[in-house]
């Protein structure tokens, strides 16, 4: 597998408040992101910190896959090993093949690659 860890995603109750906090820590976040459902900040070393708004707090880790087939194969292998799928692989409207599997503690592990369609 050619999986590459490259992002941590936070699910937050109030994205504006969360972004204000992380701006005080020096992250460069656009002002318009405070009212968006999703925001990202690049981190040193090529990783990203991402925010999505939801009522319950949790963390997601993101792994880039080499291609859509690797998203499907990795998702299938994790589910076969007994881990719960939160999102079956699908072609997301933002141009990625995307899937989410929960780790043993219920944290989301996002698998994605650029879509070919």
PyMOL CGO cylinders between C-alpha atoms (Angstrom):
from pymol import cmd
from pymol.cgo import CYLINDER

trace = [
    CYLINDER, 0.00, 0.00, 0.00, 1.15, 3.51, -0.76, 0.3, 1, 1, 1, 1, 1, 1,
    CYLINDER, 1.15, 3.51, -0.76, -0.89, 5.25, 1.93, 0.3, 1, 1, 1, 1, 1, 1,
    CYLINDER, -0.89, 5.25, 1.93, 0.49, 8.60, 3.07, 0.3, 1, 1, 1, 1, 1, 1,
    CYLINDER, 0.49, 8.60, 3.07, -0.65, 10.20, 6.31, 0.3, 1, 1, 1, 1, 1, 1,
    CYLINDER, -0.65, 10.20, 6.31, -1.16, 13.90, 5.57, 0.3, 1, 1, 1, 1, 1, 1,
    CYLINDER, -1.16, 13.90, 5.57, -3.96, 15.44, 7.63, 0.3, 1, 1, 1, 1, 1, 1,
    CYLINDER, -3.96, 15.44, 7.63, -5.70, 15.61, 10.98, 0.3, 1, 1, 1, 1, 1, 1,
    CYLINDER, -5.70, 15.61, 10.98, -9.33, 16.69, 10.93, 0.3, 1, 1, 1, 1, 1, 1,
    CYLINDER, -9.33, 16.69, 10.93, -11.18, 18.15, 13.87, 0.3, 1, 1, 1, 1, 1, 1,
    CYLINDER, -11.18, 18.15, 13.87, -14.96, 18.04, 14.06, 0.3, 1, 1, 1, 1, 1, 1,
    CYLINDER, -14.96, 18.04, 14.06, -16.01, 21.06, 16.10, 0.3, 1, 1, 1, 1, 1, 1,
    CYLINDER, -16.01, 21.06, 16.10, -19.27, 22.50, 17.44, 0.3, 1, 1, 1, 1, 1, 1,
    CYLINDER, -19.27, 22.50, 17.44, -18.48, 26.08, 16.32, 0.3, 1, 1, 1, 1, 1, 1,
    CYLINDER, -18.48, 26.08, 16.32, -15.99, 26.42, 13.49, 0.3, 1, 1, 1, 1, 1, 1,
    CYLINDER, -15.99, 26.42, 13.49, -15.58, 30.20, 13.93, 0.3, 1, 1, 1, 1, 1, 1,
    CYLINDER, -15.58, 30.20, 13.93, -14.61, 29.86, 17.60, 0.3, 1, 1, 1, 1, 1, 1,
    CYLINDER, -14.61, 29.86, 17.60, -12.23, 27.01, 16.84, 0.3, 1, 1, 1, 1, 1, 1,
    CYLINDER, -12.23, 27.01, 16.84, -10.52, 28.90, 14.01, 0.3, 1, 1, 1, 1, 1, 1,
    CYLINDER, -10.52, 28.90, 14.01, -10.12, 31.98, 16.23, 0.3, 1, 1, 1, 1, 1, 1,
    CYLINDER, -10.12, 31.98, 16.23, -8.33, 29.82, 18.81, 0.3, 1, 1, 1, 1, 1, 1,
    CYLINDER, -8.33, 29.82, 18.81, -5.96, 28.29, 16.26, 0.3, 1, 1, 1, 1, 1, 1,
    CYLINDER, -5.96, 28.29, 16.26, -5.25, 31.70, 14.69, 0.3, 1, 1, 1, 1, 1, 1,
    CYLINDER, -5.25, 31.70, 14.69, -3.92, 32.76, 18.11, 0.3, 1, 1, 1, 1, 1, 1,
    CYLINDER, -3.92, 32.76, 18.11, -1.52, 29.81, 17.84, 0.3, 1, 1, 1, 1, 1, 1,
    CYLINDER, -1.52, 29.81, 17.84, -0.21, 31.23, 14.56, 0.3, 1, 1, 1, 1, 1, 1,
    CYLINDER, -0.21, 31.23, 14.56, -2.09, 29.23, 11.92, 0.3, 1, 1, 1, 1, 1, 1,
    CYLINDER, -2.09, 29.23, 11.92, -2.89, 31.13, 8.73, 0.3, 1, 1, 1, 1, 1, 1,
    CYLINDER, -2.89, 31.13, 8.73, -6.63, 30.73, 8.18, 0.3, 1, 1, 1, 1, 1, 1,
    CYLINDER, -6.63, 30.73, 8.18, -8.66, 32.92, 5.82, 0.3, 1, 1, 1, 1, 1, 1,
    CYLINDER, -8.66, 32.92, 5.82, -11.23, 35.17, 7.50, 0.3, 1, 1, 1, 1, 1, 1,
    CYLINDER, -11.23, 35.17, 7.50, -14.02, 33.84, 5.26, 0.3, 1, 1, 1, 1, 1, 1,
    CYLINDER, -14.02, 33.84, 5.26, -13.51, 30.35, 6.65, 0.3, 1, 1, 1, 1, 1, 1,
    CYLINDER, -13.51, 30.35, 6.65, -15.30, 31.24, 9.90, 0.3, 1, 1, 1, 1, 1, 1,
    CYLINDER, -15.30, 31.24, 9.90, -18.71, 30.65, 8.32, 0.3, 1, 1, 1, 1, 1, 1,
    CYLINDER, -18.71, 30.65, 8.32, -17.75, 27.77, 6.01, 0.3, 1, 1, 1, 1, 1, 1,
    CYLINDER, -17.75, 27.77, 6.01, -18.59, 24.14, 6.80, 0.3, 1, 1, 1, 1, 1, 1,
    CYLINDER, -18.59, 24.14, 6.80, -14.92, 23.14, 6.17, 0.3, 1, 1, 1, 1, 1, 1,
    CYLINDER, -14.92, 23.14, 6.17, -11.55, 24.84, 6.61, 0.3, 1, 1, 1, 1, 1, 1,
    CYLINDER, -11.55, 24.84, 6.61, -7.93, 23.76, 6.22, 0.3, 1, 1, 1, 1, 1, 1,
    CYLINDER, -7.93, 23.76, 6.22, -4.51, 25.09, 7.21, 0.3, 1, 1, 1, 1, 1, 1,
    CYLINDER, -4.51, 25.09, 7.21, -1.22, 23.83, 5.78, 0.3, 1, 1, 1, 1, 1, 1,
    CYLINDER, -1.22, 23.83, 5.78, 1.30, 22.70, 8.38, 0.3, 1, 1, 1, 1, 1, 1,
    CYLINDER, 1.30, 22.70, 8.38, 5.09, 22.46, 8.14, 0.3, 1, 1, 1, 1, 1, 1,
    CYLINDER, 5.09, 22.46, 8.14, 6.18, 19.25, 6.46, 0.3, 1, 1, 1, 1, 1, 1,
    CYLINDER, 6.18, 19.25, 6.46, 3.26, 19.10, 4.05, 0.3, 1, 1, 1, 1, 1, 1,
    CYLINDER, 3.26, 19.10, 4.05, 0.52, 17.97, 6.45, 0.3, 1, 1, 1, 1, 1, 1,
    CYLINDER, 0.52, 17.97, 6.45, -2.78, 19.78, 6.99, 0.3, 1, 1, 1, 1, 1, 1,
    CYLINDER, -2.78, 19.78, 6.99, -5.06, 20.55, 9.91, 0.3, 1, 1, 1, 1, 1, 1,
    CYLINDER, -5.06, 20.55, 9.91, -8.73, 20.49, 8.88, 0.3, 1, 1, 1, 1, 1, 1,
    CYLINDER, -8.73, 20.49, 8.88, -11.98, 21.56, 10.55, 0.3, 1, 1, 1, 1, 1, 1,
    CYLINDER, -11.98, 21.56, 10.55, -15.55, 20.43, 9.93, 0.3, 1, 1, 1, 1, 1, 1,
    CYLINDER, -15.55, 20.43, 9.93, -18.53, 21.67, 11.90, 0.3, 1, 1, 1, 1, 1, 1,
    CYLINDER, -18.53, 21.67, 11.90, -20.72, 19.16, 13.73, 0.3, 1, 1, 1, 1, 1, 1,
    CYLINDER, -20.72, 19.16, 13.73, -22.40, 19.00, 17.13, 0.3, 1, 1, 1, 1, 1, 1,
    CYLINDER, -22.40, 19.00, 17.13, -20.13, 16.33, 18.57, 0.3, 1, 1, 1, 1, 1, 1,
    CYLINDER, -20.13, 16.33, 18.57, -16.37, 16.66, 18.89, 0.3, 1, 1, 1, 1, 1, 1,
    CYLINDER, -16.37, 16.66, 18.89, -14.10, 14.01, 17.44, 0.3, 1, 1, 1, 1, 1, 1,
    CYLINDER, -14.10, 14.01, 17.44, -10.92, 13.68, 15.46, 0.3, 1, 1, 1, 1, 1, 1,
    CYLINDER, -10.92, 13.68, 15.46, -10.30, 12.29, 11.98, 0.3, 1, 1, 1, 1, 1, 1,
    CYLINDER, -10.30, 12.29, 11.98, -7.00, 11.25, 10.48, 0.3, 1, 1, 1, 1, 1, 1,
    CYLINDER, -7.00, 11.25, 10.48, -6.62, 11.40, 6.70, 0.3, 1, 1, 1, 1, 1, 1,
    CYLINDER, -6.62, 11.40, 6.70, -4.57, 9.06, 4.52, 0.3, 1, 1, 1, 1, 1, 1,
    CYLINDER, -4.57, 9.06, 4.52, -3.92, 9.83, 0.86, 0.3, 1, 1, 1, 1, 1, 1,
    CYLINDER, -3.92, 9.83, 0.86, -4.11, 6.77, -1.38, 0.3, 1, 1, 1, 1, 1, 1,
    CYLINDER, -4.11, 6.77, -1.38, -2.32, 6.33, -4.68, 0.3, 1, 1, 1, 1, 1, 1,
    CYLINDER, -2.32, 6.33, -4.68, -5.54, 5.99, -6.66, 0.3, 1, 1, 1, 1, 1, 1,
    CYLINDER, -5.54, 5.99, -6.66, -9.28, 5.22, -6.31, 0.3, 1, 1, 1, 1, 1, 1,
    CYLINDER, -9.28, 5.22, -6.31, -8.65, 1.47, -6.37, 0.3, 1, 1, 1, 1, 1, 1,
    CYLINDER, -8.65, 1.47, -6.37, -6.43, 1.78, -3.31, 0.3, 1, 1, 1, 1, 1, 1,
    CYLINDER, -6.43, 1.78, -3.31, -9.22, 3.62, -1.49, 0.3, 1, 1, 1, 1, 1, 1,
    CYLINDER, -9.22, 3.62, -1.49, -11.59, 0.75, -2.27, 0.3, 1, 1, 1, 1, 1, 1,
    CYLINDER, -11.59, 0.75, -2.27, -9.06, -1.99, -1.47, 0.3, 1, 1, 1, 1, 1, 1,
    CYLINDER, -9.06, -1.99, -1.47, -7.92, -0.43, 1.82, 0.3, 1, 1, 1, 1, 1, 1,
    CYLINDER, -7.92, -0.43, 1.82, -11.51, 0.17, 2.92, 0.3, 1, 1, 1, 1, 1, 1,
    CYLINDER, -11.51, 0.17, 2.92, -12.42, -3.44, 2.09, 0.3, 1, 1, 1, 1, 1, 1,
    CYLINDER, -12.42, -3.44, 2.09, -9.38, -4.81, 3.95, 0.3, 1, 1, 1, 1, 1, 1,
    CYLINDER, -9.38, -4.81, 3.95, -10.16, -2.79, 7.09, 0.3, 1, 1, 1, 1, 1, 1,
    CYLINDER, -10.16, -2.79, 7.09, -13.83, -3.81, 7.07, 0.3, 1, 1, 1, 1, 1, 1,
    CYLINDER, -13.83, -3.81, 7.07, -12.86, -7.45, 6.48, 0.3, 1, 1, 1, 1, 1, 1,
    CYLINDER, -12.86, -7.45, 6.48, -10.54, -7.19, 9.50, 0.3, 1, 1, 1, 1, 1, 1,
    CYLINDER, -10.54, -7.19, 9.50, -13.58, -6.22, 11.61, 0.3, 1, 1, 1, 1, 1, 1,
    CYLINDER, -13.58, -6.22, 11.61, -13.45, -2.42, 11.66, 0.3, 1, 1, 1, 1, 1, 1,
    CYLINDER, -13.45, -2.42, 11.66, -16.61, -0.39, 11.14, 0.3, 1, 1, 1, 1, 1, 1,
    CYLINDER, -16.61, -0.39, 11.14, -17.19, 1.54, 7.94, 0.3, 1, 1, 1, 1, 1, 1,
    CYLINDER, -17.19, 1.54, 7.94, -18.59, 5.02, 8.54, 0.3, 1, 1, 1, 1, 1, 1,
    CYLINDER, -18.59, 5.02, 8.54, -18.69, 5.89, 4.83, 0.3, 1, 1, 1, 1, 1, 1,
    CYLINDER, -18.69, 5.89, 4.83, -18.49, 3.36, 2.02, 0.3, 1, 1, 1, 1, 1, 1,
    CYLINDER, -18.49, 3.36, 2.02, -16.19, 4.42, -0.86, 0.3, 1, 1, 1, 1, 1, 1,
    CYLINDER, -16.19, 4.42, -0.86, -17.85, 6.97, -3.13, 0.3, 1, 1, 1, 1, 1, 1,
    CYLINDER, -17.85, 6.97, -3.13, -16.97, 9.56, -5.73, 0.3, 1, 1, 1, 1, 1, 1,
    CYLINDER, -16.97, 9.56, -5.73, -17.33, 12.79, -3.77, 0.3, 1, 1, 1, 1, 1, 1,
    CYLINDER, -17.33, 12.79, -3.77, -18.42, 15.98, -5.59, 0.3, 1, 1, 1, 1, 1, 1,
    CYLINDER, -18.42, 15.98, -5.59, -15.12, 17.66, -4.65, 0.3, 1, 1, 1, 1, 1, 1,
    CYLINDER, -15.12, 17.66, -4.65, -13.24, 15.33, -7.01, 0.3, 1, 1, 1, 1, 1, 1,
    CYLINDER, -13.24, 15.33, -7.01, -12.03, 12.55, -4.73, 0.3, 1, 1, 1, 1, 1, 1,
    CYLINDER, -12.03, 12.55, -4.73, -12.75, 8.87, -4.20, 0.3, 1, 1, 1, 1, 1, 1,
    CYLINDER, -12.75, 8.87, -4.20, -13.47, 8.95, -0.48, 0.3, 1, 1, 1, 1, 1, 1,
    CYLINDER, -13.47, 8.95, -0.48, -14.19, 6.50, 2.35, 0.3, 1, 1, 1, 1, 1, 1,
    CYLINDER, -14.19, 6.50, 2.35, -14.13, 6.57, 6.16, 0.3, 1, 1, 1, 1, 1, 1,
    CYLINDER, -14.13, 6.57, 6.16, -13.43, 3.69, 8.56, 0.3, 1, 1, 1, 1, 1, 1,
    CYLINDER, -13.43, 3.69, 8.56, -13.59, 3.99, 12.36, 0.3, 1, 1, 1, 1, 1, 1,
    CYLINDER, -13.59, 3.99, 12.36, -10.58, 3.01, 14.43, 0.3, 1, 1, 1, 1, 1, 1,
    CYLINDER, -10.58, 3.01, 14.43, -11.09, 0.92, 17.60, 0.3, 1, 1, 1, 1, 1, 1,
    CYLINDER, -11.09, 0.92, 17.60, -11.93, 4.09, 19.59, 0.3, 1, 1, 1, 1, 1, 1,
    CYLINDER, -11.93, 4.09, 19.59, -14.44, 5.46, 17.10, 0.3, 1, 1, 1, 1, 1, 1,
    CYLINDER, -14.44, 5.46, 17.10, -12.13, 8.02, 15.49, 0.3, 1, 1, 1, 1, 1, 1,
    CYLINDER, -12.13, 8.02, 15.49, -12.60, 8.44, 11.75, 0.3, 1, 1, 1, 1, 1, 1,
    CYLINDER, -12.60, 8.44, 11.75, -9.84, 7.42, 9.37, 0.3, 1, 1, 1, 1, 1, 1,
    CYLINDER, -9.84, 7.42, 9.37, -10.40, 9.07, 6.00, 0.3, 1, 1, 1, 1, 1, 1,
    CYLINDER, -10.40, 9.07, 6.00, -9.09, 7.36, 2.87, 0.3, 1, 1, 1, 1, 1, 1,
    CYLINDER, -9.09, 7.36, 2.87, -8.99, 9.39, -0.33, 0.3, 1, 1, 1, 1, 1, 1,
    CYLINDER, -8.99, 9.39, -0.33, -7.48, 9.76, -3.80, 0.3, 1, 1, 1, 1, 1, 1,
    CYLINDER, -7.48, 9.76, -3.80, -8.24, 11.97, -6.78, 0.3, 1, 1, 1, 1, 1, 1,
    CYLINDER, -8.24, 11.97, -6.78, -11.25, 10.59, -8.69, 0.3, 1, 1, 1, 1, 1, 1,
    CYLINDER, -11.25, 10.59, -8.69, -10.73, 9.32, -12.18, 0.3, 1, 1, 1, 1, 1, 1,
    CYLINDER, -10.73, 9.32, -12.18, -14.28, 10.17, -13.23, 0.3, 1, 1, 1, 1, 1, 1,
]
cmd.load_cgo(trace, "trace")
